[in-house]
Amino acid sequence: MLTLYYVSATLMQSWRIQRACNKIAEQLAQSSSIAFYALQAGHDDGFDATIASSELCANRNAAKVTDILWLHGNQHGCCLRPLQTVRITPWISFPAAPSWLPFDYAADALTPTATPTDIEPQPRITLSADKTQHLQLLLEAQVERDAAAHFVPVRLENYGKLIAWKIDSHLAVLIETDVEHFTQLLIMTFLQNNLYINDQLPLIRIESVQGEGQPQPFELLANHLKRQSRNSAEISPEGWQKHLEDLRGLCVLAHQAIEFEQQKNRTELKASAPKQEPIVQPPAAVQSSVKAVAVVEPTTKKTTPAKPTKLKQPATAENLLSKPREVEKTPTTMPAAESSQESKSAQASKTSTPSKSFVAVKPNSPPSESAASTSRKRPILQRNKNSLGECKPLNVLVYSDSASARDSAIATLRQLLESDVYTIYPLTPQQAGQKHWIEQTALLVVCGSVPPNIGQILVDYFLHGGKVLSLCSDILHFILPNYRTAEVREHELVQFSYDKWQRVKMMHHIFCYQPSPVKKNFSTDSEESSVPSHSRTPALVCPRSMDLKDLAGQTHKLDVKVLGTEETWNTPSLMLANSLQSGGKAVFSQVHLETNPSEFEFDEDKFSILKQSEPTRIEIFTDLLRKYLDVQVRSSDAVASAVPGVVFKQAYFLGRHESKFELLEKLRPRCSGPDDVIVTPKLTIKFCGKDDKAPVANTNVLPIIIHSCPDDFSTVDYFDNLKTEHIGRLVIYVPIISSSMHVIQDLELMHGIAVLPVQQTAGVGRSNNQWLSPVGCAMFSTQLHIPMDTPLGSRLSLIQHIIGAAIVNTLRGHKLYRVLDIALKWPNDIIANGNIKIGGLVVNTTLLGSQALVNIGSGINLNNSKPTICINDMIKEYNARMPIAKLPLLKYEQFIALIFNEIEGILAEVQNGDFKHFYALYYDLWLHSEQSVKIFLENQEKDAKIIGIDDAGFLKVKLANGTIETVQPDGNSFDMLKGLIVPKYN
């Protein structure tokens, strides 16, 4: 019996393997990717495409699982479309075989068993002569060896040609093979449960991909590596760790060489840049592939120390790795006293100064802080996790034909959604028609009636992956046209059931859902019966799937499910529709989940019942958001507990006493009443001396203590890092405030005064957008006084671009933090990793006589992981990838001071008339060079490319016919790069 069982099991396994191999061959012929991967024990991804495809794939987010090939325990295999691509330019080629880098692998030729003169050595592997059968494989493995494993490791060189490798948290290898060897490799690994490759490294993934670019030649990089620690196939655990350090050092060198070459290519395009010749001349046959590792001699031309934002030539790749101590001795670590003297001497050498002294003073910060300000483009060091999400904190939009329904929905969402993650806005019909909101929206809530032209747009959002919550809305007819609505009674209390919540009484819409009986495939258990009965009506049999076309005419398959039913007629009251292609989800509710019981206080009976059902209403609403619409919600305890009131606190006045009293004297005419308070439209301010009794702080009252320092703000760290003459020298530090802009926007204060809030309760951004202000966000407001007869006075609209450039260059120009991928998105967003908003700013200008009062508010995520990511998280991730880096985390006080140093430095240069340097810096920091956009010219949509900004800060674009146009936004508050228009000037 056991023999028969063994034979049967063996035949079954052979059949499964053969079936999987046949499917693989079919899918590879259709330009799909095949992915086999191992999950951690006890985990199940449900064949999630973003897990099935490697993090290294550039188009991972577009991946869709089209077929399931293998499921054995925690080992999965599936087909993905489109074909996944991997950019291998920062990878490293394999040394000539045999070698021990990055792992032990054998020679390309098999050792002959006879005398070498008798038989020619045979190649280890011969790929198919048919190039259409060739493909590339990405293999990923853990870097810690499992020496105790009893499996014989699968040697990769036996299944393909080793192309490139890289190492960070784990090892990634690219090989070229053919269909036959690929299937053999899968059989020897996943299909036989042997997940070990060379050097007993545990295998994580095998995925067919398309490699893009050429790897860095190992031979050139190895010249800059110290003596290799591994010299044999056998290696001890301690030796393996040293070997990993060598491998990581090579990867760092490859990244820095590419970064250097990118900067070199940009620099050579500038007429003023000296031409530098590579000292390594690769063979002509491989010059194109090794271009990124060309190492240059440092220029022998004597240069003066750089100013805080001065553009400099980058350090060479050779110096960056092989001579770290020499780099440390360069002016990049000049003591503050020395740099102060350098800065003063440079300032003294100026031949012209502006009319006001405060705009010409350079901060006395070490020039090192931005010595490399232009030596980087957005680096390719980043390995974005799931592309790290969206560009901005995602919006939750509420579309409603009724102001009361809209307000009720927004109030309930504010109560349920996780704090500091989403911004909630009403969506007007005009905004909906412009479509600029689509890419920035996590959830669309629709209440009431929707006109047909808007309904089609909302449906298109859903069909392309959007999440929709319909609250008593006829959008149902657009998404599920096969359903009709059966009339109940308006404002009726209806009993319904959903999941564990049974027989709940809530307000129901005038209609309930019901599949149309005139359509085919709809039925009830007793269609013939027309006799009224007090017994429960049999449930309708609803269609489980249907087809729907988007605006482009493409057909989408929908899966339909009933979630909750109304008890009287047993018709659906809660339904779910899933788009199988895009992952879009729509929940339809004919129950007024948005309605608060207080709206029915006039009806005692209904109010009493709704009050009893209120906890259940909140639980159901929360469950639908979390389970079906992928929205982050508060925990049940946080929702159930009363929301604690915000505790406002007194502020502190920091700075030199002389400057403090100069400002107080200036403000004396504004003081009123017996308490000498300063009253503005948004805030009442009281400066409190030692003998003054401070009023209680609240949202409208701000007491400012003159002679004390806060316990939670290090004045030492702040003022030790601050090297300015004016900006940030006077500080109002506020633990919590409605908005720091309220302190400065209605007063003429001092040039450069700064308000530093820890938390804001009502921050406002551009176009009155909500400004999320969580604890950990580095926020500031400052007031600048710009004389109108100065160079910047004639270009005031450039100030927002100058401030944005200064904030970004605080990191990009820093000798340590330049490795972080931070950039500018026009006009005033600060972007991390190419697509994630981590900060922004708002600028308001008021003309007062011969000068402009410029009030600036800004915030950048420093220590807060929500709503997107933050700078210190990026530093931690970089340190995890590059253990030898050990970048220190940025302190709040230090970071704000460095920003003020940079702002004052750039302002001084601009006020001295040096706009050329600012534009060069700005273009080095922004994301948009040669970006394609669509503009509206004479009511026609045209394609254009961004080429820069004009003197007013508007975008300049080039049309296809070569015409240069200046464009401005169309006023939408979602994305200023959408809907650009050519303004009409009279």
NUPAMI-606204 format. One record per residue (C-alpha): residue in one letter; y, x, z. Coordinates in steps of 0.05 Angstrom, whole numbers, padded with zeros to 5 digits, always signed. Each point is the difference from the previous one (the first is absolute). Layout:
// NUPAMI-606204
aYXZ
...
// end
This chain:
// NUPAMI-606204
m+00000+00000+00000
l+00048+00056+00018
t-00014+00033-00067
l+00015-00064-00037
y+00064-00009+00039
y+00021+00072-00015
v-00015-00009-00075
s+00039-00066-00001
a+00060+00031+00036
t-00001+00060-00047
l-00002-00044-00062
m+00057-00044+00028
q+00043+00062+00014
s-00015+00028-00069
w+00020-00066-00031
r+00066-00001+00039
i+00016+00071-00021
q-00016-00013-00073
r+00042-00064+00000
a+00059+00037+00032
c-00005+00056-00052
n-00001-00050-00057
k+00062-00034+00027
i+00035+00067+00009
a-00012+00018-00073
e+00027-00068-00022
q+00063+00005+00042
l+00016+00072-00020
a+00001-00022-00072
q+00055-00050+00018
s+00050+00051+00030
s-00015-00020+00071
s-00005+00044+00061
i-00065+00003+00039
a+00009+00011+00074
f-00055+00014+00051
y+00025+00012+00071
a-00023+00001+00072
l+00035-00038+00055
q-00002+00016+00074
a-00059-00031+00035
g+00013-00072+00019
h+00057-00009-00049
d+00000-00046-00060
d+00058-00002-00050
g-00027-00060-00039
f+00008+00044-00063
d+00075+00005+00009
a+00026+00035-00063
t+00051+00041+00039
i-00057+00029+00042
a-00049+00006-00057
s+00049+00044-00039
s+00022+00067+00028
e+00068+00010+00033
l+00010+00055-00051
c+00001-00048-00059
a+00070-00013-00026
n-00016-00071-00023
r-00041-00019+00060
n+00041-00061+00016
a-00015-00029-00069
a-00075+00007+00010
k-00042-00063-00002
v-00075-00004+00015
t-00035-00028-00061
d-00073+00008+00019
i-00041+00020+00061
l-00053+00052-00014
w-00029+00023+00066
l-00001-00022+00073
h-00044+00037+00048
g+00023+00001+00073
n+00069+00031+00001
q-00007+00027-00072
h+00035-00040-00054
g+00003+00006-00075
c+00044-00039-00047
c+00038-00001-00066
l+00076+00004-00002
r+00051-00015-00053
p+00043+00030-00026
l-00028+00070-00006
q+00027+00038+00061
t+00043+00062-00012
v+00011+00062+00043
r+00056+00050-00009
i-00030+00069+00009
t+00061+00044-00012
p+00005+00019+00074
w-00075+00014+00003
i-00033+00068-00009
s-00050+00023-00052
f-00068+00028+00021
p-00010+00075+00000
a-00052+00030-00047
a-00071-00016+00024
p-00034+00019+00045
s+00051-00009+00055
w+00010-00024+00071
l+00068-00033-00013
p+00008-00056+00017
f-00075-00005+00014
d-00062+00038-00019
y-00020-00011-00072
a-00046+00037-00047
a+00010+00035-00066
d+00009-00039-00064
a-00064+00029-00029
l-00070-00007+00028
t-00034+00066+00019
p-00056+00012-00051
t-00070+00008+00028
a-00018+00053-00053
t+00035+00065-00015
p+00072-00014-00020
t-00009+00038-00065
d-00057-00046-00019
i+00033-00067+00013
e+00073-00018-00005
p+00028-00032+00064
q+00000-00075-00005
p+00062-00040+00020
r-00007-00037+00065
i+00022-00065-00030
t+00008-00024-00072
l+00043-00060-00011
s-00009-00049-00056
a+00027+00023-00068
d+00029-00070-00007
k+00069+00005+00031
t+00004-00076+00008
q-00054+00008+00053
h+00043+00048+00041
l+00037-00023+00062
q+00032+00029+00063
l-00022-00013+00071
l+00040+00003+00064
l-00043+00019+00060
e+00026-00001+00071
a-00034+00030+00060
q+00014+00013+00073
v+00022+00071+00016
e-00042+00008+00062
r-00071+00024-00017
d-00061-00035+00028
a-00043+00061+00013
a-00052-00043+00035
a-00013-00044-00062
h-00072+00001-00024
f+00017-00019-00071
v+00000+00051-00056
p+00072-00001-00025
v+00014-00023-00071
r+00034+00058-00037
l+00056-00026-00042
e-00004+00057-00051
n-00067-00029-00022
y+00033-00065-00023
g+00064+00020-00034
k+00054+00052-00013
l+00043+00014+00060
i+00073-00012-00020
a+00047-00002+00060
w+00003-00010+00075
k+00048-00013+00057
i-00006-00007+00075
d+00039-00037+00054
s-00033-00048+00047
h-00062+00007-00043
l-00024+00036-00062
a+00012-00029-00069
v-00036+00028-00062
l+00007-00018-00073
i-00059+00015-00047
e-00013-00014-00073
t-00067-00030-00017
d-00033-00051-00046
v-00032-00068+00011
e-00070+00028+00008
h+00018+00052+00053
f+00045-00050+00035
t-00057-00049+00010
q-00045+00057+00022
l+00052+00020+00052
l+00005-00071+00026
i-00076-00005+00005
m-00004+00065+00038
t+00055-00020+00049
f+00017-00073+00014
l-00061-00032-00030
q-00046+00045+00041
n+00044+00002+00062
n+00013+00075-00003
l+00074+00007+00012
y+00006+00076+00005
i+00028+00049-00051
n+00011+00075-00002
d+00007+00033+00069
q-00029-00063+00033
l+00066-00037-00008
p-00008-00075+00012
l+00015-00038-00064
i+00049-00058+00004
r+00012-00023-00071
i-00018+00009-00073
e+00048-00034-00049
s+00008+00006-00075
v+00073+00014-00015
q+00047+00028-00053
g+00033+00065+00022
e+00072+00011-00021
g+00033+00068-00007
q-00028+00070+00011
p-00019+00031+00066
q+00032+00064+00026
p-00040+00063-00019
f-00036+00027+00060
e+00007+00072-00023
l+00076-00001+00003
l+00003-00036+00067
a-00052+00046+00031
n+00045+00060-00010
h+00046-00028+00053
l-00055-00015+00049
k-00019+00047+00056
r-00070+00028+00003
q-00051-00055-00007
s-00039-00012+00064
r-00064-00024-00034
n-00044+00053-00034
s-00070-00031-00001
a-00036-00065-00010
e-00020-00003+00074
i+00058-00014+00046
s+00007-00014+00074
p+00039-00060+00028
e+00057+00046+00020
g-00001+00032-00069
w+00002-00068-00032
q+00064-00018+00037
k+00033+00064-00024
h-00025-00016-00070
l+00034-00069+00004
e+00065+00034+00019
d-00005+00043-00062
l-00012-00061-00044
r+00059-00038+00030
g+00044+00061-00010
l-00017+00001-00074
c+00016-00075-00005
v+00068+00011+00033
l+00014+00056-00049
a-00019-00044-00059
h+00048-00055+00023
q+00057+00048+00012
a-00010+00034-00066
i+00005-00066-00036
e+00060-00020+00040
f+00032+00066-00017
e-00014-00007-00074
q+00029-00070-00002
q+00064+00026+00030
k+00000+00059-00046
n-00006-00046-00061
r+00059-00041+00025
t+00041+00062+00016
e-00011+00030-00069
l+00031-00063-00031
k+00066+00017+00034
a+00043+00047-00039
s+00025+00035+00063
a-00069+00017+00027
p-00025+00071-00010
k-00063+00005-00040
q-00059+00028+00040
e-00062+00029-00031
p-00070-00008+00027
i-00033+00063+00027
v-00068-00029-00015
q-00014-00008-00074
p-00063-00041-00011
p-00041+00007-00063
a+00028-00039-00058
a-00061-00045+00000
v+00014-00026+00069
q+00076+00003+00005
s+00008-00074-00003
s-00047-00011+00058
v+00029+00053+00046
k+00073-00014-00012
a+00008-00030+00069
v-00020+00064+00037
a+00048+00049-00033
v+00030+00043+00055
v+00070+00027-00010
e+00038+00060+00027
p+00056-00018+00048
t+00068+00009-00033
t+00034+00066+00016
k+00069-00031-00006
k+00036+00001+00066
t+00016-00070+00024
t+00042-00028+00056
p-00029-00044+00054
a-00011-00071-00024
k+00042-00058+00024
p-00036-00058+00034
t-00014-00034-00066
k+00003+00059-00047
l-00053+00002-00054
k-00042+00062+00002
q-00057+00031-00039
p-00067-00014+00034
a-00040+00053+00035
t-00057+00025-00044
a-00071-00023+00011
e-00018+00071+00017
n+00053+00005+00055
l-00018-00069+00027
l-00071+00020+00016
s-00009+00075+00002
k+00065+00019+00036
p+00014-00054+00052
r+00033+00047+00048
e+00050+00025-00051
v+00019-00072-00015
e+00013-00011+00073
k+00048+00058+00001
t+00044-00026-00056
p+00065-00038+00014
t-00041-00063+00008
t-00007+00016+00074
m+00070+00027+00012
p+00023-00013+00071
a+00053-00053+00008
a+00054+00049+00020
e-00011+00043-00061
s-00003-00060-00046
s+00063-00026+00030
q+00036+00064-00018
e-00029-00002-00070
s+00022-00071-00008
k+00070+00015+00024
s+00007+00060-00046
a-00024-00042-00058
q+00050-00053+00019
a+00056+00051+00004
s-00016+00024-00070
k+00016-00069-00029
t+00060+00004-00045
s+00019-00073+00007
t-00004-00051+00055
p+00010-00075+00000
s+00060-00033+00032
k-00037-00018+00063
s-00034+00054+00040
f-00059-00041+00026
v-00031-00009-00069
a-00001+00074-00017
v-00035+00026+00062
k-00072+00023-00010
p-00049-00013+00057
n-00021+00062+00035
s-00074-00012-00008
p-00044+00055-00024
p+00000+00003-00076
s-00075+00004+00003
e-00007-00074+00013
s+00008-00014-00074
a-00011+00068-00031
a-00057-00030-00040
s+00034-00066-00014
t-00017-00001-00073
s-00064+00039+00000
r-00043-00062+00002
k-00013-00060-00042
r-00039-00056+00033
p-00062+00042+00018
i-00069-00015-00022
l-00026+00019+00069
q-00003-00072+00022
r-00067-00035+00000
n+00025-00071+00007
k-00045-00045+00040
n-00008-00064-00041
s+00067+00020-00032
l+00027-00012+00070
g+00019-00070-00016
e+00064-00029-00026
c+00068+00028-00014
k+00037-00041+00053
p-00017-00040+00062
l-00033-00059-00034
n+00037-00066-00003
v-00025-00068+00020
l+00038-00051-00043
v+00007-00074+00013
y+00014-00047-00059
s+00018-00071+00019
d+00036-00060-00028
s+00021-00019+00071
a+00044+00040+00047
s-00035-00029+00061
a-00070+00017-00025
r+00024+00070-00019
d+00030+00012+00069
s-00062-00026+00035
a-00045+00045-00042
i+00043+00061+00013
a+00003-00013+00075
t-00076-00007+00004
l-00011+00063-00041
r+00047+00040+00044
q-00042-00022+00059
l-00067+00018-00031
l+00010+00062-00044
e-00008+00069+00029
s+00067+00028+00021
d+00035+00055-00041
v-00046-00009-00059
y+00029-00055-00045
t+00068-00024-00018
i+00004-00076-00009
y+00048-00029-00052
p+00012-00068-00032
l-00013+00002-00075
t+00049-00039-00043
p-00019-00030-00067
q+00047+00049-00035
q-00033+00059+00035
a-00069-00027-00016
g+00018-00005-00074
q+00023+00073-00003
k-00069+00025+00023
h+00029+00062+00034
w-00033-00021+00066
i-00072+00003-00025
e-00017+00073+00013
q+00031+00000+00070
t-00034-00062+00028
a-00059-00002+00047
l-00001-00076+00008
l+00033-00058-00035
v+00006-00065+00040
v+00015-00062-00042
c+00023-00066+00030
g+00013-00066-00036
s+00011-00012-00074
v+00003+00056-00051
p+00031-00009-00070
p-00046+00017-00058
n+00038+00062-00023
i-00002+00030+00070
g-00071-00023+00012
q-00027+00041-00058
i+00033+00063+00028
l-00029-00012+00069
v-00069-00011-00030
d+00006+00064-00040
y+00016+00037+00065
f-00065-00028+00030
l-00042+00016-00062
h+00022+00072+00002
g-00021+00013+00071
g+00053-00037+00042
k-00013-00038+00064
v+00026-00072+00004
l+00002-00050+00057
s+00016-00070-00024
l+00025-00046+00055
c+00000-00072-00025
s+00022+00024-00069
d-00017-00026-00069
i-00012+00072-00023
l-00072-00022+00006
h+00007-00035-00067
f+00018+00067-00034
i-00056+00041+00031
l-00055-00053+00004
p+00018-00051-00054
n-00069-00033+00006
y+00020-00025+00069
r+00043-00061+00012
t+00031-00023+00066
a-00021-00065+00033
e+00054-00037+00037
v-00005-00008+00075
r+00062-00023+00038
e+00065+00039+00008
h+00011+00034+00068
e-00069-00021+00022
l-00038+00033+00057
v-00066+00018-00031
q-00062+00027+00033
f-00031+00059-00037
s-00050+00057+00012
y+00001+00073-00019
d-00050+00053+00021
k-00008-00003+00076
w+00059-00047+00008
q-00027-00070-00004
r+00035-00068-00002
v+00070+00029+00007
k+00058-00048-00006
m+00059+00025-00040
m+00053-00026-00048
h-00029-00009-00069
h+00036-00002-00066
i+00005-00066-00037
f-00058+00024-00044
c-00067+00033+00013
y-00040+00040-00050
q-00056-00028-00040
p-00037+00022-00063
s+00013-00048-00056
p-00059-00046-00012
v+00018-00007-00073
k-00017+00074-00010
k-00071+00022-00014
n-00040+00037+00054
f+00033-00041+00056
s-00039-00051+00039
t-00009-00032+00068
d-00064-00017+00035
s+00012-00074-00011
e+00045-00010-00060
e-00027-00070-00014
s+00017-00027+00068
s+00067-00036+00002
v-00012-00039+00064
p+00048+00020+00056
s-00034+00031+00059
h+00021+00025+00067
s-00051+00055-00004
r+00019+00070-00021
t+00008+00006-00076
p-00049+00050-00032
a+00031+00066-00019
l+00024+00012-00070
v-00038+00053-00038
c+00055+00048-00022
p-00003+00050-00058
r-00012+00071+00023
s+00032+00034-00060
m+00050-00013-00056
d+00041+00037-00052
l+00076+00008-00002
k+00045+00036-00050
d+00060+00043+00020
l+00066+00004-00038
a-00029+00052-00047
g-00057-00046-00019
q-00054+00040+00036
t-00054-00042+00033
h-00015+00010+00074
k-00061-00026+00037
l+00014-00034+00066
d-00047-00012+00057
v+00017-00063+00039
k-00021-00016+00071
v+00015-00057+00048
l+00022+00026+00068
g+00018-00063+00038
t-00008-00075-00009
e+00038-00062+00021
e-00044-00042+00044
t+00016-00071-00023
w-00016+00008-00074
n-00036+00066+00005
t+00044+00030-00054
p+00023+00073-00001
s+00062+00016+00039
l-00007+00076-00001
m-00025+00036-00062
l-00006+00073-00024
a+00004+00026-00072
n-00019+00072-00016
s+00015+00036-00066
l-00064+00039-00013
q+00034+00051-00046
s+00063+00017+00039
g-00017-00018+00072
g+00057-00050+00004
k-00009-00053+00054
a+00032-00067+00011
v-00009-00045+00060
f+00020-00073-00009
s+00017-00042+00061
q+00018-00073+00001
v+00009+00006+00074
h+00070+00017+00024
l-00019+00065+00033
e+00073+00022-00002
t+00026-00059+00040
n+00020+00011+00073
p-00012-00060+00046
s+00073+00002+00020
e+00017-00030-00068
f-00032-00066+00024
e+00033-00005+00067
f+00030-00067-00022
d-00071-00028-00006
e-00030+00003+00070
d-00072-00016-00021
k-00003+00052-00056
f+00037+00052+00041
s-00050-00006+00057
i-00060+00008-00046
l+00030+00057-00040
k+00019+00035+00064
q-00072-00001+00022
s-00022+00026-00069
e+00053+00055-00002
p-00046+00058+00024
t-00051-00021-00052
r+00052-00003-00055
i+00020+00072+00016
e-00073+00022+00002
i-00017-00032-00067
f+00063+00027-00034
t-00015+00070+00028
d-00072-00003-00022
l+00017-00020-00071
l+00051+00056-00006
r-00047+00053+00027
k-00067-00021-00029
y+00019-00023-00070
l+00069+00027-00017
d-00007+00072+00026
v+00063-00004+00042
q+00009+00038+00065
v+00010-00048+00058
r+00013+00007+00073
s-00058-00003+00049
s-00014-00068+00031
d+00025+00024+00067
a+00066+00024-00030
v+00010-00066-00036
a-00019-00043+00060
s+00043+00039+00049
a+00074-00016+00004
v+00041+00048-00041
p+00038+00044+00050
g+00075+00001-00007
v+00033+00062-00026
v+00029+00042+00056
f+00065+00030-00023
k+00025+00063+00034
q+00064+00038+00008
a+00020+00054-00050
y+00023+00072+00012
f+00061+00037-00028
l-00020+00072-00016
g+00041+00059-00024
r+00056+00046+00021
h+00047-00032+00051
e+00061+00016-00041
s-00028-00037-00060
k-00022-00059+00042
f+00069-00011+00030
e+00033+00010-00068
l-00039-00059-00026
l+00012-00042+00063
e+00074+00012-00007
k-00003-00021-00073
l-00036-00064+00019
r+00047-00018+00057
p+00042-00048-00043
r-00064-00039-00016
c-00017-00012+00074
s+00015-00069+00028
g-00007-00039+00064
p-00002+00024+00071
d-00065+00038-00014
d+00027+00038-00060
v-00055-00023-00046
i-00001+00010-00076
v-00017-00065-00035
t-00027+00001-00071
p-00031-00058-00040
k-00071+00021+00017
l+00006+00039+00066
t+00041+00007+00063
i+00004+00073+00021
k+00019+00027+00069
f+00008+00076+00012
c-00017+00010+00073
g+00027+00057+00043
k-00028+00024+00067
d+00035-00055+00039
d-00010-00056-00049
k-00051-00054+00009
a-00041-00006-00063
p-00011-00070-00027
v-00070-00024-00013
a-00024+00020-00069
n-00023-00053-00048
t-00002-00014-00074
n+00076-00009-00001
v+00023+00047+00055
l-00007+00076+00000
p+00021+00041+00061
i+00008+00074-00017
i-00005+00050+00058
i+00049+00058-00010
h-00022+00051+00053
s-00076-00004+00002
c-00058+00022-00044
p-00062-00041-00017
d-00068+00018+00027
d-00036-00013-00066
f+00044+00042-00046
s+00001+00076+00003
t+00073+00022-00010
v-00025+00072+00002
d-00047-00010-00060
y+00053-00039-00037
f+00061+00044+00009
d-00039+00066-00006
n-00022-00022-00070
l+00067-00030-00020
k+00042+00050-00039
t+00056-00045-00026
e+00074-00003+00012
h+00008-00075+00000
i-00061-00042-00020
g-00042-00017+00061
r+00045+00036+00049
l+00018-00065+00035
v-00060-00045+00014
i-00010-00069+00028
y-00073-00003+00020
v-00027-00071+00006
p-00071-00015+00024
i+00001-00069-00031
i+00052-00038-00040
s+00004-00056-00050
s+00025+00047-00054
s+00032+00069+00006
m+00046-00019-00057
h+00034-00051+00045
v+00029+00057+00041
i+00037+00032-00058
q+00011-00050-00055
d+00062-00035+00028
l+00034+00060+00034
e+00036+00062-00024
l-00034+00054+00042
m-00006+00075-00011
h-00024+00035-00062
g-00074+00016+00010
i-00013-00041+00062
a-00073-00021+00004
v-00036-00059+00032
l-00073+00016+00015
p-00042-00062+00017
v-00071+00004+00024
q-00015-00071-00020
q+00038-00055-00038
t-00013-00074+00005
a+00039-00022-00062
g+00005+00059-00047
v+00027-00017-00068
g-00010+00040-00064
r+00026-00003-00071
s+00015-00070-00026
n-00009-00027+00071
n-00074+00015-00003
q-00036+00004+00066
w-00005+00069+00029
l-00062+00011+00042
s+00020+00044+00058
p-00062+00017+00041
v+00000+00050+00057
g-00012+00069-00030
c+00044-00010-00061
a+00056+00052-00003
m+00062-00043-00010
f+00073+00016-00001
s+00067-00028-00020
t+00061+00043-00013
q+00071-00010-00022
l+00032+00048-00050
h+00075+00003-00016
i+00009+00021-00073
p+00072+00012-00025
m+00010-00035-00066
d+00035+00062-00030
t-00062+00044+00007
p-00054+00010-00053
l-00048-00047+00036
g+00055-00051+00011
s+00000-00013-00074
r-00076-00009-00001
l-00013-00039+00064
s-00061-00035-00030
l-00036+00067-00001
i-00002+00002+00076
q-00065-00039+00006
h-00033+00050-00048
i+00028+00059+00039
i-00027-00027+00066
g-00068-00016-00030
a-00004+00070-00030
a+00020+00031+00067
i-00054-00038+00038
v-00055+00019-00050
n+00023+00072-00006
t-00002+00006+00076
l-00075+00003-00011
r-00006+00024-00071
g+00047+00058+00013
h-00032+00020+00066
k-00042+00063+00000
l-00057-00036+00037
y+00004-00073-00020
r+00011+00011-00075
v-00074-00011-00010
l+00008-00074+00017
d+00004-00046-00060
i+00068-00034+00012
a+00045-00024-00057
l+00057-00047-00018
k-00007-00066-00036
w+00066-00023-00030
p+00045-00021+00029
n-00015+00009+00074
d-00074-00003+00017
i-00037+00058+00031
i-00071+00005-00026
a-00062+00036+00025
n-00060+00021-00042
g+00032-00028-00062
n-00004-00074+00016
i+00010-00016+00074
k+00068-00019+00027
i+00013+00034+00067
g+00075-00006+00004
g+00065-00023-00030
l+00074-00008+00011
v+00058-00047-00007
v+00073+00019-00013
n+00061-00044+00012
t+00069+00025-00019
t+00068-00026+00022
l+00066+00027-00026
l+00052+00013+00054
g+00065+00028-00027
s-00012+00066-00034
q-00071+00009+00025
a-00067-00036-00004
l-00040-00017+00061
v-00073+00008-00021
n-00051-00030+00048
i-00070+00025-00012
g-00065-00026+00031
s-00067+00033-00012
g-00070+00000+00027
i-00062+00041-00016
n-00069-00007+00029
l-00010+00060+00046
n-00049-00020+00055
n-00019-00071-00021
s-00062-00011-00041
k+00022-00071-00016
p+00021-00031-00045
t-00022+00055-00049
i-00010+00072+00022
c+00045+00050+00035
i+00019+00073-00006
n-00038+00024+00061
d-00063-00035-00027
m+00010+00038-00065
i+00006+00064+00040
k-00065-00015+00037
e-00036-00015-00065
y+00026+00064-00031
n-00024+00040+00061
a-00068-00033-00005
r-00005+00020-00074
m+00029+00069+00011
p-00023+00024+00069
i+00036+00066-00007
a+00067-00035-00009
k+00010-00030+00070
l+00067-00031-00016
p+00035-00022+00064
l+00016-00074+00007
l+00074-00018-00007
k+00037-00022+00061
y+00048-00059-00007
e+00061+00039+00025
q-00016+00060-00044
f-00010-00042-00062
i+00064-00039+00007
a+00040+00064+00012
l-00030+00033-00062
i+00019-00061-00042
f+00072+00004+00024
n+00001+00074-00018
e-00022-00015-00070
i+00049-00058-00009
e+00059+00042+00020
g-00022+00058-00044
i-00005-00042-00063
l+00064-00038+00015
a+00037+00066+00007
e-00024+00025-00067
v+00018-00065-00035
q+00068-00002+00032
n+00011+00070-00027
g-00013-00029-00069
d-00071+00026-00008
f-00033-00063-00028
k-00044+00041-00046
h-00041+00027+00057
f-00007-00069+00031
y-00026-00030-00066
a-00050+00057-00008
l-00025-00011+00071
y-00003-00076-00009
y-00041+00004-00063
d-00048+00049+00034
l-00011-00050+00055
w-00006-00066-00037
l-00060-00033-00034
h+00030-00025-00065
s+00009+00055-00050
e-00023-00026-00068
q-00025-00064+00032
s-00008-00058-00048
v+00036-00065+00019
k+00018-00066-00033
i+00073-00020-00004
f+00036-00062-00023
l+00052+00013-00054
e+00034-00060-00033
n-00054-00046+00030
q-00055+00041-00032
e-00052+00041+00037
k-00002+00072-00024
d-00041+00062+00019
a+00039+00060+00026
k-00009+00065+00038
i+00038+00020+00062
i+00040+00064-00012
g+00044+00003+00063
i+00057-00032+00037
d+00074-00005-00018
d+00061+00016+00042
a-00005-00068+00034
g-00074+00008+00016
f-00025-00050-00051
l-00061+00018-00042
k+00009+00030-00069
v-00055-00017-00049
k-00016+00019-00072
l-00023-00055-00048
a-00051+00011-00054
n+00055+00010-00051
g+00031+00055+00042
t+00058-00041+00027
i+00020+00016+00072
e+00015-00060+00044
t+00021-00008+00072
v-00038-00055+00037
q+00004-00035+00066
p-00048-00046+00038
d+00001-00074-00014
g+00010-00016+00074
n-00073-00012+00020
s-00015+00023+00071
f-00073+00019-00012
d+00002+00060-00047
m+00065+00026-00030
l-00037+00035-00056
k-00025-00067-00025
g+00047-00041-00043
l+00050+00054-00017
i+00058-00026-00041
v+00056+00031-00041
p+00064-00024+00034
k+00055-00030-00042
y+00068+00032+00011
n+00064-00034-00020
// end
